[in-house]
């Protein structure tokens, strides 16, 4: 599926070969507009991959039913969304519908289609009062940190990465993008400078134990002078860091291994630390707006989704039932 995301040749014949059959049948202008949507309109690589998968699945579904691009009407999109809902979660269906809408918006703008057939199609309702990501409790997070063997560079790296997730509430993508130069003093304290979703820049102060973890890792890995290189790196067979930065998949796999060794639940993930870091300060009376800034949310309602105190209250009520 990735072959059409960043085309290395822009000749008409090459474009036709890189797109789904429904788009290819519509001609070179449709193929060009399709590729343009993914390569020029969507900057985030993760969003690009998700939307490419969703749109390709829909177009392949149309091809199986012998539908051409001009045959795609609201009723066709609605039928696909209805069918998709029998095997996917409501959230996944909404993402697919959003991708199809955006694609056809672009095709309409480029005059490949007359109107956007997905514009009037309604997706399933999704209403949440709290997020679904499982959270660490404070004891589990501490157990995980203490379980890491720090007699090796790999252990020092993993402890520093986990500590960064715990004490900054940063997303794993932003942590993996950190450079050595992003760990630096601002004149009064050491900070980490994150590039978050949407290119947002955030500076988070390092508490003393996080600073110590990072310093010990950087010293052991001997990367202090390589200011432009990745802070968290993949490991060679010698268990010493390479020049290549750790990616999200590798970081997730590392955490799963560490969770297993520590005897902690396997359903926890890198994103679980954000729920933990949101709930703990709120439980201590820290204002919601301060936690909102720490998590980098534009809307406080998003921050409330990470608050796990609701679950605790619900359990307390259930435990008091006398039956």
C-alpha positions as CSV (number, residue, x, y, z in Angstrom):
1,X,0.0,0.0,0.0
2,X,2.9,2.3,0.7
3,X,4.1,2.3,-3.0
4,X,1.9,5.2,-4.1
5,X,2.5,7.5,-1.1
6,X,5.8,9.1,-2.3
7,X,6.1,8.5,-6.0
8,X,9.6,8.8,-7.4
9,X,8.4,9.2,-11.0
10,X,5.6,11.6,-12.0
11,X,5.1,10.4,-15.6
12,X,1.4,9.6,-16.4
13,X,2.1,5.9,-17.0
14,X,3.8,5.5,-13.7
15,X,1.0,7.3,-11.8
16,X,-1.6,4.9,-13.3
17,X,0.4,1.9,-12.0
18,X,0.5,3.2,-8.5
19,X,-3.1,3.7,-7.6
20,X,-6.2,1.5,-6.9
21,X,-8.0,0.2,-10.0
22,X,-11.1,2.5,-9.5
23,X,-8.8,5.6,-9.6
24,X,-6.7,4.3,-12.5
25,X,-9.8,3.7,-14.6
26,X,-10.8,7.3,-14.1
27,X,-7.7,8.5,-15.9
28,X,-4.4,10.2,-15.3
29,X,-5.8,13.4,-13.8
30,X,-7.7,11.2,-11.2
31,X,-4.4,9.3,-10.5
32,X,-2.5,12.5,-10.1
33,X,-5.1,14.1,-7.7
34,X,-5.2,10.9,-5.7
35,X,-1.4,10.8,-5.2
36,X,-1.4,14.6,-4.6
37,X,-3.9,14.1,-1.7
38,X,-1.6,11.8,0.2
39,X,1.8,13.3,-0.7
40,X,1.0,17.0,-0.4
41,X,-2.2,17.4,1.7
42,X,-1.3,15.2,4.7
43,X,1.9,15.9,6.4
44,X,1.8,13.5,9.4
45,X,3.2,10.1,8.3
46,X,1.0,8.2,10.7
47,X,-2.2,9.9,9.5
48,X,-1.1,9.5,5.9
49,X,-0.7,5.7,6.4
50,X,-4.0,5.3,8.2
51,X,-5.9,7.4,5.6
52,X,-4.2,5.6,2.7
53,X,-5.3,2.2,4.2
54,X,-8.9,3.4,4.7
55,X,-9.3,4.9,1.3
56,X,-7.7,1.9,-0.5
57,X,-10.0,-0.5,1.4
58,X,-13.0,1.5,0.2
59,X,-11.9,1.8,-3.4
60,X,-11.1,-2.0,-3.5
61,X,-14.5,-2.7,-2.1
62,X,-16.0,-0.6,-4.9
63,X,-13.9,-2.4,-7.5
64,X,-15.1,-5.8,-6.2
65,X,-18.7,-4.6,-7.0
66,X,-17.7,-3.3,-10.5
67,X,-18.3,0.3,-9.5
68,X,-16.5,3.1,-11.3
69,X,-15.5,6.4,-9.7
70,X,-18.5,8.2,-11.1
71,X,-20.8,5.5,-9.7
72,X,-19.9,6.4,-6.1
73,X,-22.9,8.1,-4.6
74,X,-23.9,8.8,-1.0
75,X,-25.9,5.5,-0.9
76,X,-22.7,3.6,-1.9
77,X,-20.6,5.2,0.8
78,X,-23.4,4.6,3.3
79,X,-23.6,0.9,2.4
80,X,-19.9,0.6,2.9
81,X,-19.9,2.3,6.3
82,X,-22.8,0.1,7.3
83,X,-21.0,-3.1,6.3
84,X,-17.7,-1.9,7.9
85,X,-19.6,-1.4,11.2
86,X,-20.3,-5.1,11.5
87,X,-16.6,-5.9,11.8
88,X,-14.9,-2.7,13.1
89,X,-15.3,-0.5,16.2
90,X,-17.3,2.7,15.9
91,X,-14.1,4.7,16.3
92,X,-12.4,2.9,13.5
93,X,-15.5,3.4,11.2
94,X,-15.4,7.1,11.9
95,X,-11.8,7.3,11.0
96,X,-12.5,5.5,7.7
97,X,-15.4,7.8,6.9
98,X,-13.2,10.9,7.7
99,X,-10.5,9.6,5.3
100,X,-13.0,9.0,2.5
101,X,-14.6,12.4,3.0
102,X,-11.2,14.2,2.8
103,X,-10.2,12.2,-0.3
104,X,-13.4,13.0,-2.2
105,X,-13.2,16.7,-1.1
106,X,-9.8,16.8,-2.8
107,X,-11.0,15.0,-5.9
108,X,-14.0,17.4,-6.1
109,X,-11.6,20.4,-5.7
110,X,-9.5,19.0,-8.6
111,X,-12.7,18.5,-10.7
112,X,-12.2,14.8,-10.9
113,X,-15.7,14.3,-9.4
114,X,-18.6,16.7,-9.4
115,X,-19.6,16.5,-5.7
116,X,-18.3,14.7,-2.6
117,X,-20.5,11.6,-2.1
118,X,-19.3,11.1,1.5
119,X,-20.2,14.6,2.6
120,X,-23.8,13.8,3.6
121,X,-23.1,10.3,5.0
122,X,-23.3,10.1,8.8
123,X,-21.0,7.9,10.8
124,X,-21.7,6.1,14.1
125,X,-22.0,8.1,17.3
126,X,-19.0,7.9,19.6
127,X,-19.4,9.5,23.0
128,X,-16.8,9.0,25.7
129,X,-16.6,10.2,29.2
130,X,-13.2,8.7,29.7
131,X,-10.5,7.1,27.5
132,X,-10.1,3.4,26.9
133,X,-6.3,3.2,27.3
134,X,-5.4,1.2,30.4
135,X,-3.4,3.2,32.9
136,X,-0.5,2.3,35.2
137,X,-1.1,2.9,38.9
138,X,1.8,4.6,40.7
139,X,3.0,1.3,42.2
140,X,3.2,-0.4,38.8
141,X,5.1,2.5,37.3
142,X,7.6,2.4,40.1
143,X,7.9,-1.3,39.9
144,X,8.7,-1.1,36.2
145,X,11.4,1.5,36.6
146,X,13.0,-0.4,39.5
147,X,13.0,-3.7,37.6
148,X,15.2,-2.4,34.8
149,X,18.8,-3.6,35.0
150,X,21.0,-0.5,34.6
151,X,24.4,-2.3,34.4
152,X,24.2,-2.1,30.6
153,X,23.7,0.7,28.1
154,X,20.5,-1.0,26.9
155,X,19.1,-0.9,30.5
156,X,20.1,2.7,30.9
157,X,18.5,3.7,27.6
158,X,15.3,1.8,28.5
159,X,15.1,3.3,32.0
160,X,15.7,6.8,30.6
161,X,13.0,6.3,28.0
162,X,10.4,5.0,30.5
163,X,11.2,7.8,32.9
164,X,10.7,10.3,30.1
165,X,7.2,8.9,29.4
166,X,6.4,8.9,33.1
167,X,7.6,12.3,34.1
168,X,6.7,14.3,31.0
169,X,3.5,12.6,29.7
170,X,4.9,13.0,26.2
171,X,3.6,10.9,23.4
172,X,5.9,8.1,22.3
173,X,6.3,9.6,18.8
174,X,7.5,12.8,20.3
175,X,9.9,10.9,22.6
176,X,11.4,9.0,19.7
177,X,11.9,12.3,17.8
178,X,14.1,13.7,20.5
179,X,17.6,14.8,19.6
180,X,20.5,15.0,22.0
181,X,20.4,18.8,21.8
182,X,16.7,18.7,22.9
183,X,18.0,17.8,26.4
184,X,19.4,21.2,27.5
185,X,19.2,23.8,30.3
186,X,17.0,26.9,29.8
187,X,19.1,29.0,32.2
188,X,17.5,27.8,35.4
189,X,16.8,24.1,34.9
190,X,17.3,21.2,32.5
191,X,14.4,20.7,30.0
192,X,13.3,18.5,27.2
193,X,12.2,20.2,24.0
194,X,9.5,18.1,22.3
195,X,8.1,18.4,18.8
196,X,4.5,17.1,19.2
197,X,1.6,16.3,16.9
198,X,0.9,19.0,14.4
199,X,4.4,20.4,14.8
200,X,3.7,21.9,18.2
201,X,6.8,22.8,20.2
202,X,6.8,22.2,23.9
203,X,9.4,22.5,26.6
204,X,9.0,20.3,29.7
205,X,11.2,20.8,32.8
206,X,13.1,17.7,33.9
207,X,12.7,16.7,37.5
208,X,15.9,15.6,39.3
209,X,15.5,11.9,38.9
210,X,14.6,12.1,35.1
211,X,17.6,14.4,34.6
212,X,19.8,11.9,36.4
213,X,18.5,9.0,34.2
214,X,19.1,10.9,31.0
215,X,22.6,12.0,32.1
216,X,23.7,8.5,33.0
217,X,22.4,7.1,29.7
218,X,24.0,9.8,27.6
219,X,27.3,9.3,29.4
220,X,27.3,5.5,29.0
221,X,26.2,5.7,25.4
222,X,28.9,8.3,24.7
223,X,26.6,10.5,22.6
224,X,26.9,13.8,24.4
225,X,28.8,15.5,21.6
226,X,26.5,14.3,18.9
227,X,24.0,17.1,19.3
228,X,22.0,16.6,16.1
229,X,21.6,12.9,16.4
230,X,18.7,10.9,18.0
231,X,18.6,10.8,21.8
232,X,17.1,7.3,22.0
233,X,18.8,4.9,19.6
234,X,18.4,1.3,18.4
235,X,20.9,-1.2,19.6
236,X,23.5,-3.2,17.6
237,X,24.1,-6.9,18.3
238,X,26.8,-5.8,20.6
239,X,24.0,-4.1,22.7
240,X,25.6,-0.7,22.0
241,X,23.6,2.1,20.4
242,X,23.8,2.6,16.7
243,X,23.4,5.9,14.8
244,X,19.7,5.1,14.0
245,X,17.0,6.5,16.2
246,X,14.6,4.2,17.9
247,X,11.1,4.2,16.3
248,X,7.7,3.8,17.9
249,X,7.3,0.2,17.0
250,X,10.7,-0.7,18.6
251,X,9.9,1.4,21.7
252,X,6.5,-0.4,22.1
253,X,8.2,-3.8,21.7
254,X,10.8,-2.8,24.3
255,X,8.1,-1.8,26.8
256,X,6.3,-5.1,26.3
257,X,9.4,-7.0,27.1
258,X,10.1,-4.9,30.2
259,X,6.5,-5.3,31.4
260,X,6.7,-9.1,31.0
261,X,10.0,-9.2,33.0
262,X,8.5,-7.1,35.7
263,X,5.4,-9.3,36.0
264,X,3.1,-6.4,35.0
265,X,-0.1,-6.6,32.8
266,X,0.6,-7.0,29.1
267,X,-2.2,-4.7,28.1
268,X,-0.4,-1.6,29.3
269,X,1.3,0.5,26.6
270,X,3.5,3.6,26.0
271,X,0.3,5.6,25.9
272,X,-0.8,4.3,29.3
273,X,1.7,6.7,31.0
274,X,-0.3,9.7,29.8
275,X,-3.3,8.4,31.7
276,X,-1.2,7.8,34.7
277,X,0.5,11.2,34.6
278,X,-2.9,12.9,34.2
279,X,-4.7,11.1,37.0
280,X,-2.0,11.3,39.7
281,X,-1.6,15.2,39.7
282,X,-5.4,15.6,39.5
283,X,-5.7,13.2,42.5
284,X,-3.3,15.5,44.4
285,X,-5.4,18.6,43.7
286,X,-3.4,20.0,40.8
287,X,-5.7,22.3,38.7
288,X,-7.1,20.8,35.5
289,X,-5.6,23.6,33.4
290,X,-2.1,22.8,34.6
291,X,-2.5,19.1,33.7
292,X,-4.0,20.1,30.4
293,X,-0.8,22.1,29.6
294,X,1.4,19.2,30.7
295,X,-0.4,16.9,28.3
296,X,-0.5,19.4,25.5
297,X,-4.2,19.4,25.0
298,X,-6.0,22.4,23.4
299,X,-9.4,21.3,25.0
300,X,-9.8,20.5,28.7
301,X,-12.4,17.9,27.7
302,X,-9.6,15.8,26.1
303,X,-7.7,16.0,29.3
304,X,-10.7,14.7,31.3
305,X,-10.7,11.5,29.0
306,X,-7.3,10.6,30.6
307,X,-8.6,11.0,34.2
308,X,-9.1,7.6,35.7
309,X,-10.6,8.8,39.0
310,X,-14.1,8.1,37.5
311,X,-13.3,4.4,37.4
312,X,-12.2,4.4,41.0
313,X,-15.4,6.1,42.1
314,X,-17.5,3.6,40.1
315,X,-15.7,0.7,41.8
316,X,-16.2,2.2,45.2
317,X,-19.9,2.5,44.6
318,X,-20.2,-1.1,43.3
319,X,-18.3,-2.4,46.3
320,X,-20.9,-0.8,48.6
321,X,-23.8,-2.8,47.2
322,X,-25.1,-4.9,50.0
323,X,-26.3,-8.0,48.1
